[in-house]
């Protein structure tokens, strides 16, 4: 009798505490009961997007804790392929790229993970996360069954997915679902390359197993779901606030008649992206909270995109078509600001979530303090042309016609193109890019005198004068590859992607210099200018440098800050060799750049390097930059761009 009682008690304990005593963890779609099931119980997630690639590693815990304390039980993140494999076969998963540490941290905090590993991610990220070196295959068709593309995807996923497998929920990790591709229904292939999606589905199953929940995400319309959804992958939708929630979910129900009640919004937009030359996007907290409340009341699973946007450091920002580059800030008007600050929207969303699930007890991590380090005087270093031998580690490349960045084995940044005038131009003569082949912006000079700027879709001609044999220098800057709905790889190429003409004649005989500017800055190889000539009214692209000291021994320093460049026009900024990103206050809307405390030092002077491409404010006195505690992301916009970009607008098949 006592043995029987003990057996019954053991059985009871196993039923009540099965997971802790070895019962298998599980996460699945229950199509009969129309819900997700986690360890056998009906489950609903309220998630938020965070991109580890846009946030310094030292701040991952702070941001994740704030998300947890808002009431989220999951996060969603992309894995940008080009962030981890910048050149073929050379992988980087350490430091800010340590995605495994990020996943462990999320699990320790108590957050599940919705993983979006691509291979294409969009995300307003350089080339949608696809590595630029794919373009070395001239006829490659991205995001298709093209054998060259598929072979590269297979190799990458063969590296990445086995790394992710131990972190699946059923294997003891935090990952509950994995997205295959991204918004494929918005791609040009409206004939639907189902073979491509089937291949990816099989590939993911091979590496991750049959139990993992795989899903797709597309716009909330039948036109998107036609090509984006496929049998065996759970179809979800994305849409922003203020619209018809019922109609949006009905589109998903058409593709997915059964599954989680009221369906899944994988990208509920809390804000929207910015473009240089367009006003800063703002979405009201009230509208976001109202739409969120409506979806949660319906029983929907929701991911808030973005919960924190972060920063496009370096050259990682993307662009949209018609060509419009996104700025360095990816603040997104999200509940947590670019710097992780708590906002009104954060607390409005938290109040809504509190109506549907218990909010964790305890204090919310506070907004990180910001510090105004003040003004830093900048001294002119060399121009790009003065420093050419230092900057071009690989040396000059000669060609009859100009070559693209990829043909020069350069992913992004800057390339200097050099040729000579073939004839005398005593009267102003048009130097043109008749096929709109300047990708993306070019700074033209003749014999060391600035002549004008060529810009993709905007300025295709400058008038020049000079004698035959005059040296023509064209510094081409990439502004970010298009990340969404591109039909051909031509639009993704950088540099001079077609011939330039002088009058009616094609310019020939080019010498090209790939510029390794990041390496030269980080190694402190740039010297001071040797010229004693008075400053010119317009200056050649040049470097400037200054430094400031943060005293040691003062508690809580260094702190986050923002750099502001009063009267500077356009360029790139590095602090202690770290590439903060692009500045362009003369076009707007972003004026300040976020400077995270982790790149600052109290042990040595902090070096600030600026590459000003147009004109530094030095002709009337010393140049300076300013460190301030207050961001400015909604500055005055100066642009002739007539393109009106609507909030939450997606494009599909010409619609």
Secondary structure as UniProt FT lines:
FT   HELIX           2..16
FT   TURN            18..22
FT   STRAND          27..30
FT   TURN            31..34
FT   STRAND          35..38
FT   TURN            39..40
FT   STRAND          41..43
FT   STRAND          46..49
FT   HELIX           52..54
FT   HELIX           57..59
FT   HELIX           60..69
FT   TURN            70..71
FT   STRAND          74..78
FT   HELIX           81..84
FT   TURN            88..89
FT   HELIX           95..97
FT   HELIX           99..109
FT   STRAND          112..116
FT   TURN            123..124
FT   HELIX           126..129
FT   HELIX           132..136
FT   TURN            138..139
FT   TURN            142..143
FT   HELIX           147..165
FT   TURN            166..167
FT   HELIX           169..171
FT   STRAND          175..179
FT   HELIX           184..186
FT   TURN            190..191
FT   HELIX           194..208
FT   STRAND          213..219
FT   HELIX           222..228
FT   TURN            231..232
FT   STRAND          234..240
FT   TURN            241..242
FT   HELIX           245..255
FT   TURN            261..262
FT   STRAND          264..269
FT   TURN            276..277
FT   HELIX           285..297
FT   TURN            298..299
FT   STRAND          301..305
FT   TURN            314..315
FT   STRAND          319..320
FT   TURN            321..323
FT   STRAND          324..325
FT   TURN            332..333
FT   TURN            338..339
FT   HELIX           344..354
FT   TURN            355..356
FT   STRAND          374..383
FT   TURN            384..387
FT   HELIX           388..391
FT   TURN            393..394
FT   STRAND          397..399
FT   HELIX           406..408
FT   STRAND          414..420
FT   STRAND          425..432
FT   TURN            434..435
FT   STRAND          438..439
FT   STRAND          441..446
FT   TURN            447..448
FT   STRAND          449..455
FT   TURN            456..458
FT   STRAND          461..466
FT   TURN            468..469
FT   STRAND          471..477
FT   HELIX           489..492
FT   STRAND          495..496
FT   STRAND          501..502
FT   TURN            503..504
FT   STRAND          505..506
FT   STRAND          510..515
FT   HELIX           517..522
FT   TURN            523..524
FT   STRAND          542..548
FT   TURN            552..553
FT   TURN            555..556
FT   STRAND          560..564
FT   TURN            566..567
FT   STRAND          571..575
FT   TURN            576..577
FT   STRAND          578..583
FT   TURN            585..587
FT   STRAND          592..595
FT   HELIX           597..599
FT   STRAND          606..612
FT   TURN            617..620
FT   STRAND          623..628
FT   TURN            647..648
FT   TURN            653..654
//
